[in-house]
Amino acid sequence: MRKAPSKKPKDEFRFESVKIDSLFVVLDAVAWIDAPTVKAIATYAAIDYRTAGRLLKNARLIGLIEMVGDSFMLIQPYPYKGTNEQKQGVVQEALLRHPVLERIRQFMGLGDNLADAMRKAMVVSGTLNYEPSAVAPLVTWAQKSDALSFEVRAERLVNEAVAAKAERHVHQQQKRVVFISHSSKDKPFVRKLAGDLLANGIQVWLDELRIHVGDSIPSKIAQGLAESDFFLIVISQNSVQSGWVQNELDNALVKEIESKRVQVLPLKIDNAKAPGSISSKKHANFATSYDEGLKELIDAIKAQEVIEDGR
C-alpha cells in the first residue's frame, strides 16, 4: 500500500537581516505610490531591489503593510511627511504589539535571559525548527526601537500622543493635524489632498481603511488618532463597499474616536451615500468641485478653536 504523501511543513518564521534605517523611506513609498510594487518602491527609495524586498517582508511580518496582488498597502496609519519621531513611533508601536516580542518580554520578565526567552517565545508561537538567526534580526530591530523595554507599552505611546496634542493646543494653537481614512482605490485623490493640506500647514496621517470586525480602534489607529484634531473619512463608491464603512463605522466607534477629542469630518468625492452614523455630520463636498471642497475643508479645519485642556 502506498503511503499517503506527508504534509508539507508550514513556512517557518524568518525575519530578514537588514538595517531598519531604510524602512521609513520604504513606508513613504507605500503611502504615496498609487500601486507600489517592489520595483517602484526600490526606485523611489533609491535602494537595491533585494533590499527593498527584505524590508517589505519585515514590514509585513510586524503588521505594517500587506500585499495585494503585486503591490503593497499600509495596514497601520502612517504620518507621511511627519517627523522622524512620529515615524519611529509607528514602527515602535508595531514591534511592541508583535506576538513574538510580547512573549520574549514575558519570559524575560520571568527571569530568562534573552537567548532563552527567544527560544521559548518562538516555540510557544508555533515554530518547531527554531533557528536563532531567524528571529535575531527582529530582536535587533526591537532593541534599536526600544521595544523590549519593560517600561515601554503601546498604551503609553498613545497616552503620550494625547498629552502632546494637549500641549500643542496650548503652545501652537494654529497648528492642526488630520487623520485621513480612505480606500486604497482612492489613493490618487488622497495623495493630491494630502499635498494640498501640507501646503496649507496641516499635518497629515494616512490610513487605508483596513480595520476589520473585532479590531480595536485604539490599537489599530493608536498614535495617529491620538495626535489628530480631525478624523477625515473619504466617502466614495470605493470606500462604501468596504466593511469598515458599511458595518463598522457605527455610533459606538464614532463616539470612541470623538472621545479622544477628534472631530469626525466626512469628505464626499462622488455620489456615494454616507453611512447613517455620520450622515448628519458636516461634510466637505469634493464631488462637484475639488477646489471648492478643499476650501470648505481647510476653512472648517482652521476654524476649530482649542483651549488649554485640548478640547
C-alpha positions in Angstrom: 0.0 0.0 0.0 1.3 3.4 -0.9 1.9 5.8 1.9 -0.1 9.0 1.9 2.1 11.9 1.0 3.4 13.7 4.0 2.1 17.2 4.6 4.3 20.0 3.6 5.6 21.7 6.7 4.4 25.2 7.2 6.7 28.0 6.5 8.9 28.8 9.5 9.3 32.4 10.8 12.3 34.1 9.4 13.0 37.8 9.8 15.4 39.3 7.3 18.8 40.7 8.4 18.5 44.2 7.0 19.0 47.6 8.7 15.9 49.4 9.9 17.1 52.8 8.7 15.8 52.4 5.2 12.4 51.2 6.3 11.0 54.7 6.7 11.5 55.7 3.1 10.1 52.3 2.0 6.9 53.1 4.1 6.8 56.6 2.5 6.8 54.9 -0.9 4.0 52.5 0.1 2.0 55.5 1.4 2.5 57.7 -1.7 2.7 55.5 -4.8 -0.7 54.5 -6.3 0.2 50.8 -6.8 3.5 50.3 -5.1 5.4 47.3 -6.5 8.8 46.2 -5.2 10.5 47.7 -8.2 8.7 51.0 -7.8 9.4 51.1 -4.1 13.1 50.3 -4.7 13.4 53.1 -7.3 11.5 55.6 -5.0 13.7 54.7 -2.1 16.9 54.6 -4.1 17.8 51.2 -2.7 18.6 47.8 -4.1 15.7 45.7 -5.3 16.6 42.8 -3.0 17.0 45.1 0.0 13.6 46.6 -0.7 12.1 43.1 -0.8 13.6 42.2 2.5 12.4 45.4 4.1 8.9 44.8 2.8 8.9 41.3 4.1 9.9 42.5 7.5 7.3 45.3 7.4 4.7 42.6 6.6 5.9 40.4 9.5 5.4 43.2 12.0 2.0 44.1 10.7 2.7 47.5 9.0 1.8 46.5 5.4 0.2 43.7 3.4 0.5 42.6 -0.2 -2.5 42.9 -2.5 -1.7 41.3 -5.9 1.7 42.6 -6.9 1.5 45.7 -4.8 1.6 46.7 -1.2 -0.6 48.8 1.1 -0.4 50.2 4.6 -2.4 48.4 7.3 -1.3 50.8 10.0 -1.7 54.6 9.9 1.5 56.4 8.8 2.5 60.0 9.0 3.6 60.8 5.5 5.8 64.0 5.8 5.6 63.6 9.5 8.5 63.9 11.9 11.2 61.2 12.3 9.9 60.7 15.8 6.4 60.1 14.6 7.6 57.6 12.0 9.8 55.8 14.5 6.8 55.7 16.9 4.7 53.9 14.3 7.4 51.2 14.0 8.0 51.0 17.7 4.3 50.5 18.3 4.1 47.7 15.7 7.1 46.0 17.4 5.6 46.4 20.8 2.4 44.6 19.7 4.2 41.8 17.8 3.3 38.5 19.5 6.8 37.1 19.4 8.3 40.1 21.1 5.4 40.2 23.6 6.3 36.6 24.6 10.1 37.4 24.7 9.3 40.2 27.2 7.1 37.9 29.2 9.8 35.2 29.5 12.5 37.8 30.3 10.1 39.2 33.0 10.1 35.7 34.5 13.8 35.7 34.8 15.0 34.2 31.5 18.0 35.7 29.7 17.4 37.0 26.2 18.6 33.8 24.3 16.4 31.5 26.4 13.4 33.9 26.1 13.8 34.0 22.3 13.9 30.2 22.0 10.8 29.7 24.3 8.9 32.5 22.6 9.4 31.0 19.1 8.4 27.5 20.3 5.3 28.9 22.0 4.5 30.8 18.8 4.4 27.5 16.8 7.9 27.4 15.3 9.2 23.8 15.5 12.6 24.1 13.9 13.9 27.0 15.9 16.9 28.9 14.5 18.3 31.8 16.5 19.3 33.5 13.3 15.7 33.6 12.1 14.5 35.8 15.0 17.7 37.6 15.9 17.1 40.4 13.3 13.6 41.1 14.7 15.2 41.4 18.2 17.8 43.7 16.8 15.0 46.0 15.4 13.2 45.8 18.7 16.3 46.8 20.7 17.1 49.7 18.3 13.4 50.9 18.7 13.4 50.4 22.5 10.6 47.8 22.0 12.0 45.3 24.5 11.9 47.6 27.4 9.6 46.7 30.2 8.9 50.4 30.8 7.6 51.0 27.3 4.0 49.9 26.5 1.9 50.6 23.4 -0.8 52.2 25.5 1.8 54.6 27.0 2.7 55.8 23.5 -1.0 56.6 22.9 -1.3 58.4 26.2 1.9 60.4 25.4 0.4 61.3 22.0 -2.8 62.6 23.7 -0.7 64.7 26.1 1.4 66.0 23.3 -1.7 67.1 21.5 -3.0 69.0 24.6 0.4 70.7 24.9 0.3 71.6 21.2 -3.1 73.2 21.6 -1.6 75.5 24.3 1.6 76.5 22.6 0.8 76.1 18.9 -2.9 77.0 18.7 -2.9 77.4 14.9 -1.4 74.0 14.1 -3.8 71.3 13.0 -3.3 67.6 12.5 -5.7 65.4 10.4 -6.1 61.7 10.0 -7.3 60.6 6.6 -9.1 57.2 6.3 -9.6 56.1 2.7 -9.9 53.2 0.3 -6.6 52.3 -1.4 -8.5 52.8 -4.6 -8.9 56.4 -3.8 -5.2 57.0 -3.2 -4.8 59.4 -6.2 -7.4 61.7 -4.7 -5.9 61.4 -1.2 -2.4 62.0 -2.5 -3.5 65.3 -4.0 -5.5 66.2 -0.9 -2.6 65.4 1.4 -0.2 67.5 -0.6 -2.6 70.5 -0.6 -3.2 70.2 3.2 0.5 70.0 3.8 1.0 73.1 1.7 -1.5 74.9 4.0 0.4 73.9 7.1 -1.9 71.0 8.1 -0.1 67.8 9.1 -1.4 64.5 7.7 -1.7 60.9 8.8 -2.8 58.3 6.2 -4.8 55.2 6.8 -6.1 52.8 4.1 -9.3 51.6 5.7 -8.0 48.2 6.9 -9.9 48.0 10.2 -11.9 44.7 10.4 -14.7 43.4 12.6 -13.4 42.8 16.1 -10.4 45.1 15.7 -9.9 47.6 18.4 -9.9 51.2 17.3 -7.3 52.4 19.9 -4.9 49.6 19.0 -5.3 49.9 15.2 -5.3 53.7 14.9 -3.5 54.4 18.1 -0.9 57.3 17.9 -2.2 58.7 14.7 -5.7 59.2 16.0 -4.5 60.4 19.4 -2.4 63.1 17.8 -5.1 64.3 15.4 -7.7 67.0 15.6 -9.8 65.7 12.7 -10.7 62.2 11.5 -11.4 62.7 7.8 -13.1 59.7 6.2 -13.3 59.7 2.4 -16.8 58.6 1.3 -16.8 57.2 -2.2 -18.2 54.3 -4.1 -14.9 52.5 -3.4 -15.0 53.1 0.4 -18.7 52.3 1.0 -18.1 48.8 -0.4 -15.6 48.1 2.5 -16.7 46.5 5.7 -15.3 49.5 7.6 -17.8 52.0 6.1 -20.7 49.6 5.7 -20.7 47.8 9.0 -18.1 49.2 11.4 -18.4 53.0 11.3 -21.2 52.8 13.8 -22.2 55.2 16.5 -20.1 53.4 19.1 -16.9 53.8 17.0 -17.7 57.4 16.2 -18.1 58.1 19.9 -14.8 56.3 20.6 -13.0 58.4 18.0 -14.5 61.6 19.4 -13.7 60.6 23.0 -10.1 61.4 22.1 -11.2 64.9 21.2 -11.1 64.2 17.5 -13.8 65.7 15.2 -15.1 63.3 12.6 -15.5 65.0 9.2 -16.7 63.1 6.1 -15.3 64.0 2.7 -17.6 63.2 -0.2 -15.8 62.7 -3.5 -18.7 61.2 -5.6 -22.4 60.5 -5.2 -21.9 57.6 -2.6 -24.2 57.8 0.4 -22.6 58.3 3.8 -23.5 55.7 6.5 -26.1 56.7 9.0 -23.8 57.2 11.9 -22.1 60.2 10.1 -24.8 61.2 7.6 -25.8 64.2 9.8 -22.3 65.4 10.3 -21.0 68.4 8.4 -19.1 67.2 5.4 -16.7 68.7 2.8 -18.1 68.2 -0.7 -15.4 67.5 -3.4 -17.9 65.7 -5.7 -18.8 68.9 -7.7 -15.6 70.9 -7.4 -12.2 69.8 -5.9 -11.2 73.4 -5.3 -14.5 74.3 -3.5 -14.3 71.2 -1.4 -10.7 71.9 -0.5 -11.5 75.5 0.6 -14.5 74.3 2.6 -12.3 71.6 4.3 -9.5 74.0 5.1 -11.9 76.6 6.4 -13.5 74.0 8.7 -10.2 72.8 10.0 -8.7 76.2 10.7 -11.9 77.5 12.3 -11.7 74.9 15.1 -10.9 76.5 18.4 -8.9 74.8 21.0 -8.4 75.6 24.7 -5.8 74.6 27.2 -7.2 71.1 28.1 -7.1 70.2 24.4 -10.8 70.2 23.7 
